[in-house]
Amino acid sequence: MTDLNAPYRLAVIVGSTREGRFGHNIAAWFAGQASQRDDVDVDVVDLDDHDIHSRFGPAGRAALAGFNERLDAADAFVVVTPEYNHSYPAALKQAIDFAKTEWQAKPVGFVSYGGVSGGLRAVEHLRGVFAELHAMTLRDTVSLHNYPQLFDADGTLVDPEPVNVAAKKLLDSLAWWALALRKARYEHPYTA
């Protein structure tokens, strides 16, 4: 039986597998912000830890069984994504497509990073993908514009206050949606 009063389960997804990527630093920062709260239980899901480059089919699906189980256990998601060529990484698209019902009737927030746009074009493309999967994307995002200037050599934010405020706003919104949709899924199982 689901404990509707338990902290919601948040999967923070590191959406880049590119060599030299910075997303794992941003995901660690965001997970740290989330972990300070009593209403959330955080699971960082790094795509680089899963064989997402396999072809679709039985072998590929077997390799990603653990990935899908972690998504299924989550009540909410935050996708940490860079912007590559005005969109999001191919590895992230493939990972999203490996699951289906695991995303349904759950909120999805975004933490994006990039150059001048801060990854916002990647987020706009992801919104349509998640809508097709019956997920609820949140309006508020955390967008890190010109991110290399925001972090020191150790991957720590130089001036964390404004970004931490944005993270709190996103986490507050995620908490409301995660708890409301978890209760709704329990009382009225979602069917697409």
TALINPE-V411449 format. One record per pair of residues at least 24 apart in sequence whose ideal C-beta (glycine too) atoms are under 10 Angstrom apart, sorted by sequence separation. I is the first residue (numbers start at 0). GAP is how many residues later the second one is. D is the distance in Angstrom with one decimal. If there is no record, write none. Layout:
I,GAP,D
I,GAP,D
//
This chain:
9,24,5.9
22,24,9.0
23,24,7.7
70,24,9.1
87,24,8.5
105,24,9.4
117,24,9.0
118,24,6.1
141,24,4.6
9,25,9.6
20,25,9.9
22,25,9.1
44,25,5.4
70,25,9.6
76,25,9.4
107,25,8.9
117,25,3.7
118,25,7.1
119,25,8.7
140,25,7.9
141,25,5.5
20,26,9.8
43,26,9.8
44,26,7.4
76,26,7.5
102,26,9.5
116,26,8.1
117,26,5.6
118,26,8.3
139,26,7.7
141,26,9.8
9,27,9.5
20,27,7.9
42,27,6.0
67,27,9.8
70,27,9.0
71,27,7.9
102,27,6.7
105,27,9.4
107,27,4.9
108,27,9.9
109,27,7.5
117,27,3.6
141,27,8.4
42,28,9.5
66,28,7.0
70,28,5.1
73,28,7.8
85,28,9.6
104,28,10.0
105,28,8.9
106,28,7.3
107,28,6.8
108,28,7.7
109,28,7.6
116,28,7.1
117,28,7.6
118,28,8.3
140,28,9.5
141,28,5.6
7,29,9.9
9,29,9.6
16,29,8.5
18,29,9.7
44,29,8.4
69,29,9.8
70,29,9.9
71,29,7.7
72,29,8.8
73,29,9.2
76,29,6.5
77,29,9.3
78,29,6.4
79,29,9.9
80,29,6.7
82,29,6.6
102,29,9.6
103,29,6.6
104,29,6.3
105,29,5.7
106,29,4.7
107,29,5.0
108,29,4.7
111,29,6.3
112,29,8.9
113,29,8.3
115,29,6.3
116,29,9.6
117,29,7.6
139,29,5.4
140,29,6.8
141,29,9.6
6,30,8.0
9,30,5.1
11,30,6.2
12,30,9.4
13,30,6.8
14,30,9.7
15,30,9.5
16,30,5.2
17,30,9.1
42,30,7.5
63,30,9.5
67,30,6.7
68,30,10.0
70,30,9.4
71,30,4.5
74,30,10.0
75,30,5.8
76,30,7.3
77,30,7.5
78,30,7.5
79,30,8.0
80,30,7.6
81,30,7.3
82,30,7.6
83,30,8.5
91,30,8.6
95,30,8.1
102,30,4.3
103,30,4.3
104,30,7.5
105,30,6.9
106,30,7.5
107,30,6.9
108,30,9.5
109,30,9.0
110,30,7.0
111,30,7.4
112,30,7.5
113,30,7.6
114,30,7.4
115,30,6.7
139,30,5.2
6,31,6.8
7,31,6.6
8,31,7.8
9,31,6.9
10,31,8.2
11,31,7.1
12,31,8.2
13,31,7.0
14,31,9.4
15,31,7.3
16,31,4.7
42,31,6.8
63,31,7.8
66,31,6.8
67,31,5.2
70,31,3.8
71,31,9.4
74,31,6.3
75,31,4.8
76,31,4.7
77,31,4.6
78,31,5.4
79,31,4.7
80,31,5.3
81,31,5.6
82,31,3.7
85,31,8.1
87,31,8.2
101,31,8.8
102,31,7.0
103,31,6.6
104,31,7.3
106,31,5.8
108,31,7.4
109,31,4.5
110,31,4.4
111,31,5.1
112,31,4.0
113,31,7.3
114,31,6.0
137,31,9.8
138,31,9.7
139,31,9.7
6,32,5.2
7,32,5.8
8,32,5.1
9,32,5.2
10,32,5.1
11,32,4.9
12,32,4.9
13,32,4.3
14,32,6.3
15,32,8.1
16,32,9.4
40,32,9.6
41,32,9.9
44,32,8.6
66,32,7.6
67,32,9.1
69,32,8.7
70,32,6.9
73,32,6.8
74,32,8.2
75,32,7.4
76,32,7.1
77,32,7.0
78,32,7.4
79,32,7.7
80,32,7.7
81,32,5.8
82,32,7.5
86,32,10.0
92,32,9.0
96,32,8.5
99,32,9.9
100,32,8.8
102,32,4.5
103,32,9.6
108,32,6.9
109,32,7.4
110,32,7.9
111,32,6.9
112,32,8.1
113,32,8.2
114,32,8.2
117,32,10.0
137,32,6.9
139,32,8.8
140,32,10.0
5,33,9.4
6,33,5.2
7,33,7.2
8,33,8.2
9,33,7.0
10,33,8.0
11,33,6.8
12,33,8.0
13,33,5.9
16,33,9.0
40,33,9.4
44,33,10.0
46,33,9.9
64,33,9.9
67,33,9.2
68,33,8.5
75,33,7.2
76,33,9.2
77,33,5.9
78,33,8.4
79,33,7.7
80,33,8.9
81,33,9.8
82,33,9.9
87,33,8.7
88,33,8.2
92,33,8.9
95,33,6.1
99,33,6.5
100,33,8.6
101,33,9.5
102,33,9.7
108,33,8.0
109,33,8.1
110,33,7.5
111,33,9.3
112,33,9.1
113,33,6.9
114,33,9.1
139,33,5.4
6,34,4.7
8,34,6.7
9,34,9.5
10,34,5.0
11,34,9.1
12,34,6.9
13,34,6.9
40,34,8.9
42,34,10.0
43,34,9.7
44,34,9.8
45,34,9.6
59,34,9.1
63,34,5.0
67,34,5.6
71,34,9.8
82,34,6.1
86,34,6.5
87,34,4.0
91,34,7.9
95,34,7.7
98,34,8.0
99,34,8.9
112,34,4.2
138,34,7.7
139,34,9.1
5,35,7.8
6,35,9.3
13,35,8.7
16,35,7.1
39,35,9.0
44,35,9.9
62,35,9.3
63,35,8.2
66,35,9.1
70,35,8.8
82,35,7.8
83,35,9.4
85,35,4.7
86,35,5.7
87,35,7.9
111,35,9.3
112,35,9.2
137,35,5.2
16,36,8.0
39,36,8.3
41,36,9.2
43,36,9.1
82,36,4.1
84,36,9.2
85,36,7.8
86,36,9.9
87,36,9.6
92,36,7.3
95,36,9.8
96,36,9.0
137,36,6.7
52,37,9.4
60,37,7.1
81,37,5.9
82,37,7.5
83,37,9.8
84,37,9.5
86,37,8.9
87,37,5.9
91,37,9.3
95,37,7.3
112,37,8.6
51,38,9.5
52,38,7.2
55,38,8.6
59,38,7.3
80,38,6.0
82,38,5.6
83,38,7.4
85,38,9.4
86,38,4.9
87,38,5.7
112,38,9.7
137,38,9.6
51,39,5.5
54,39,9.7
79,39,9.3
82,39,4.2
85,39,8.1
86,39,8.7
95,39,9.5
137,39,6.7
51,40,8.6
53,40,8.8
81,40,6.9
82,40,8.4
136,40,9.9
49,41,9.5
51,41,9.6
52,41,7.4
55,41,7.8
80,41,4.9
82,41,10.0
87,41,8.6
135,41,6.1
33,42,10.0
46,42,8.4
51,42,5.2
52,42,10.0
55,42,7.7
80,42,7.0
82,42,9.2
135,42,9.7
47,43,8.4
51,43,4.8
78,43,9.1
33,44,7.8
46,44,5.5
51,44,9.7
53,44,9.0
78,44,8.3
80,44,9.4
135,44,9.6
46,45,6.7
49,45,7.2
51,45,9.6
80,45,6.8
135,45,6.8
51,46,7.0
134,46,9.7
30,47,8.7
46,47,8.8
78,47,6.4
29,48,6.4
46,48,5.3
49,48,8.8
30,49,9.3
46,49,10.0
29,50,6.5
44,50,8.8
26,51,8.3
28,51,9.4
78,51,8.5
26,52,9.7
27,52,9.5
110,52,9.4
26,53,4.5
76,53,8.7
12,54,9.6
25,54,5.3
24,55,9.6
25,55,9.4
110,55,8.9
10,56,9.9
22,56,9.9
23,56,8.4
25,56,8.9
110,56,7.7
133,56,7.2
12,57,9.3
22,57,5.1
133,57,9.5
12,58,8.4
21,58,9.7
22,58,7.3
76,58,7.6
78,58,9.4
108,58,9.7
133,58,4.9
10,59,6.1
22,59,6.1
75,59,9.7
110,59,7.5
132,59,8.5
10,60,6.2
21,60,7.4
75,60,9.2
76,60,9.6
77,60,9.2
82,60,9.8
109,60,8.2
131,60,10.0
8,61,9.2
10,61,9.7
12,61,9.3
20,61,7.2
76,61,10.0
108,61,5.0
10,62,7.8
11,62,9.5
75,62,9.1
78,62,9.8
79,62,9.0
81,62,9.5
108,62,8.1
10,63,3.9
14,63,10.0
77,63,9.6
8,64,5.8
9,64,6.5
10,64,8.8
11,64,9.7
12,64,6.1
14,64,5.4
15,64,8.0
17,64,7.8
77,64,8.6
79,64,9.7
108,64,7.1
8,65,4.9
9,65,7.1
10,65,7.4
11,65,7.8
12,65,7.0
13,65,8.9
14,65,5.6
15,65,7.1
81,65,8.5
108,65,5.2
7,66,8.5
8,66,4.8
9,66,5.0
10,66,5.1
11,66,4.8
12,66,5.0
13,66,5.5
14,66,4.0
15,66,5.2
17,66,7.9
22,66,8.9
106,66,7.8
107,66,8.9
7,67,4.1
8,67,7.4
9,67,7.2
10,67,7.5
11,67,8.3
12,67,6.5
13,67,8.9
14,67,7.3
106,67,5.8
6,68,9.0
7,68,5.8
8,68,9.8
9,68,6.5
10,68,9.2
11,68,6.5
12,68,8.4
15,68,8.1
20,68,8.9
106,68,9.4
108,68,8.7
5,69,9.3
22,69,9.7
106,69,8.6
107,69,9.3
108,69,9.7
106,70,3.7
17,71,6.8
105,71,8.3
106,71,5.7
15,72,8.7
16,72,7.1
17,72,9.8
105,72,7.3
106,72,9.8
1,73,9.6
14,73,6.5
15,73,5.0
16,73,9.1
17,73,7.9
106,73,8.8
14,74,5.9
15,74,10.0
16,74,4.4
106,74,6.3
15,75,6.9
16,75,8.5
105,75,6.0
106,75,9.8
14,76,7.4
15,76,7.2
104,76,5.4
105,76,8.3
13,77,10.0
14,77,3.9
16,77,9.8
103,77,9.7
104,77,9.0
13,78,9.2
14,78,9.3
16,78,9.0
32,78,9.8
12,79,7.7
29,79,9.4
104,79,6.9
105,79,8.0
14,80,7.7
104,80,5.3
14,81,9.0
29,81,5.3
103,81,8.4
12,82,7.6
28,82,8.8
12,83,8.9
104,83,9.5
26,84,7.6
104,84,9.0
105,84,9.1
25,85,6.2
104,85,3.9
25,86,9.0
103,86,5.3
104,86,9.5
25,87,5.8
103,87,8.7
104,87,8.6
22,88,8.9
24,88,9.6
103,88,5.9
22,89,9.9
77,89,9.4
100,89,8.4
22,90,7.3
100,90,9.5
10,91,9.4
21,91,6.9
100,91,7.7
77,92,7.4
99,92,8.5
25,93,9.8
77,93,8.6
10,95,9.3
12,95,9.2
14,95,9.4
75,95,9.6
14,96,9.4
77,96,7.1
8,97,9.8
9,97,9.6
10,97,9.8
11,97,9.4
14,97,9.1
15,97,9.5
75,97,9.7
76,97,8.7
7,98,9.7
12,98,9.8
75,98,5.0
7,99,9.3
9,99,8.9
11,99,8.1
74,99,9.0
75,99,8.1
74,100,9.7
75,101,6.8
76,101,9.3
74,102,9.1
75,102,3.8
74,103,4.4
75,103,9.1
14,104,9.8
73,104,8.7
74,104,7.7
75,105,8.0
74,106,7.3
75,106,8.6
14,107,8.4
74,107,4.8
32,109,9.2
74,110,8.6
14,111,8.8
29,112,7.2
28,113,9.7
28,115,9.6
25,116,8.7
25,118,6.7
25,121,7.4
21,122,9.4
24,122,9.2
28,122,8.6
22,124,9.8
25,124,9.5
21,125,6.7
25,125,8.4
21,126,7.7
24,126,6.7
28,126,7.9
27,127,7.5
28,127,8.0
32,127,9.1
27,128,9.9
28,128,6.4
35,128,9.7
21,129,7.7
24,129,8.8
25,129,8.4
24,130,3.7
32,130,8.9
23,131,8.5
24,131,8.4
25,131,9.4
28,131,8.1
32,131,6.3
35,131,9.9
36,131,8.9
39,131,7.1
24,132,9.4
31,132,9.8
35,132,9.4
38,132,8.6
21,133,7.5
29,133,9.3
32,133,9.7
33,133,7.9
38,133,9.4
28,134,7.9
29,134,9.9
32,134,4.4
33,134,9.8
36,134,6.4
39,134,7.8
28,135,8.9
31,135,9.3
32,135,7.2
35,135,9.2
36,135,9.2
38,135,9.5
39,135,6.7
33,136,9.3
38,136,5.2
25,137,9.6
29,137,6.1
32,137,9.0
33,137,5.8
36,137,10.0
38,137,9.9
28,138,8.1
32,138,6.7
36,138,7.7
39,138,8.0
38,139,8.7
29,140,8.5
33,140,8.4
38,140,7.8
29,141,8.7
33,141,9.7
9,161,8.4
9,164,6.7
9,165,9.0
7,166,7.7
7,167,6.5
6,168,9.0
7,168,9.8
9,168,7.2
7,169,9.1
8,169,8.0
7,170,3.8
6,171,9.3
7,171,5.7
6,172,9.3
7,172,10.0
5,173,9.7
7,173,9.2
8,173,8.8
4,174,9.1
7,174,6.3
3,175,7.7
5,176,9.1
3,178,6.6
2,179,9.8
3,179,5.5
1,180,7.1
1,181,8.8
3,182,6.4
1,183,8.5
2,183,9.9
3,183,9.1
1,184,5.0
0,185,8.8
1,185,10.0
//
